[in-house]
Amino acid sequence: MKILYRYLYKKLTIYLLIIIPSFSIVAILVELIELLRKAKNLDFSAIALYTLYQLPEKIYYILPISVVIAFFLLAKDLINRREIYPILLNGISLKKLGTIIFIFPVLLSFVQLANLEFVMPKAKMKAQEVYLFLKNRPQNEPLIAYNSWVTIDKRTFMYFGFLDLRKKVGKNIVIIKFNKDFDPVLRIEGSNFNVEEKVKIKNAKIIDLKSFTDFTIKKFPEYSYDKKLDLNSFKKLIKIKKPVSIRQYYKVAKIAEKFGHPASLYWSKFYSKLATVVSPFILGFVVYPLLWSRKKYVIGVIAGLIVVYWYATAFLTSIASTNVIPFYAIFSVDIVYLVIGALLFKKLKFSEL
């Protein structure tokens, strides 16, 4: 049995090592043609780097479909070379064979997760930087910043829990001023603030420290801080990563919720990423019973299942981002496919025996 397992896994691995690079090259070439058509700086070393940095994302989307194709090639190879017959005659049914093969896409789901969490975030950021260089565009400005300290002048520092850099509004602000001996002499804090010509702080509390034993506390419904803040400089100092991984989407969604910022887009993407991680197993499970049918239309059915899966998940993600449906409804596609796969698996038999 162990020899059979190794044989099947070896075949599936070889198929993936052929399919993934082939699909990746095609995907990269299509994108490079579009990039070269619009590029302002034809730096071929930068183009090579862009191609390299784009590979993890391409593999992320190609891997689930590659699993289905690898399953198809394996079934076709076992049938054409008549290797399926000694397997069945030795008491290993197609259902038992399936439970052996399903371990493979489960392992690939972990590969998918590792790529998404540890490789793609850095690669995506680097690819975006190279892309903007080739297009001769300025770097993308961050939209929000959180839990950050910034310097106002040599002895004055500001902390904010949350800042929307487009709307110029934020929450949980603290401004601390030090004297020449670097002892704190003034602390201003507030729940909400907005940045205009001055920083207007709501529910402000001002602590004036003459010494550690001599201080005064004043409270104001609204207080205007007399120093002008340059948000353009802040944008250069504050480097906010665009969410890519599941952890990043979760973190940004929780922070956005905490400070009353719209979080539906981040939550919908979070659940969508989770669904994509398990997609190699979901697609492999629903397609496996169809692989052993000799009917010609089965290939069309398999292709249709793949297309419907991706478009249905994307559609539900889009709807969930507007709060029309619960975020977990994105998993309804996976549940439907698991049910279909279970029904097909229950009726599975090899038509020639």
Steps between C-alpha positions, in 0.01 A plus 500: 500500500778743589659438160168591334471818709850610405430420136182708490651795690806491277282518189292787640815690598651458153178624340498807726865574426405511131161672525582782744809634314316473166198694623721749686701578188183562299353722774825698536534544122146638471570748780840596360352577158256741662775645721743556213227669300447759773845514664683833506833362626621200299742371762539129426653420840193656663275300265679180605453588868133577441455159338669329796292686758177421315556124503368431855169670419469315168570167671242586768224523238632223274551232767130404557437456126830314464383246759190426292706461183750276684213280622363482145838403354552238771162336437551510124849351534383219730219412257701526176791298637252254657660548841158554657406133450764339729419766760128412494562125480713524815199622695574873488179669390482841337359638825797371699733623229336841533562518875866434424520767231307764701795529739690664215276811459478531880879531511485750214251707700773542762740603222236747382472640853878531544529681167217737591626577851877515461597541134229699322488808732866586444499399134182701432645812660823470300310433177291813555810713555661370178172542312469866599864555401441349156183705456684811625236563765537612861475238772147428622403705801380316810131536575502439873760491775470373854692466826772739382736756654611797288730795568354850486824679592817427698319480833140430403358163406155378405337159530171398341305179520341546159530753217315509168748679276241579233230642724760647739315374806618273777444367849696463824759776470779581746745792464798520737740794523840485674734772629870530417581246773248269335260507791129499402340842543174465309267216411191539281267211437158454344256244365452645148690746284514640150788663318439831319703818538522396864437175680154516653468260792164402647454404867848633562689469829807722549753422771743789566802368689713758683648213698397151598327638809370823347263454210158608379235310305250673275225351288346646183216377276718612209858625495707637209866407508691795357759306298429409139555138407626402157310184406705459183806456719307256715423290195870466431574403859209262549541186291173307502495170316204428280337189650584181314509213749222367720668638811539846347134516394390384846721757674386790282134394530519489880676836520254659257208368707657622822525856372171508311654481151313294233630144538267302272746496209777362722275235657370384161858467372598316820232234450571485127867426568402225743278346233780515244741320732274191514406520131755235386323241716146624418555490124690172516225339708211601272686414178648164604184286446453649152848400386409134466208556265573431133232741379633781283298781659669443838792727403253782438333432835837516680592825326158642588539404866834683517365814333185507715706451817727799437231734372252405773761556772599836348133602469420412862815683614385810314150478649637437850721811475182710487351326808209360297581144614700370798872459437494128576251454213807499274556142619160395362669421166741263675212335689298448181803350325571272795140375491515442123836324539366279781197396291716422198754318716225285650390382154854462369582189298722415205278457197715236329489247786 
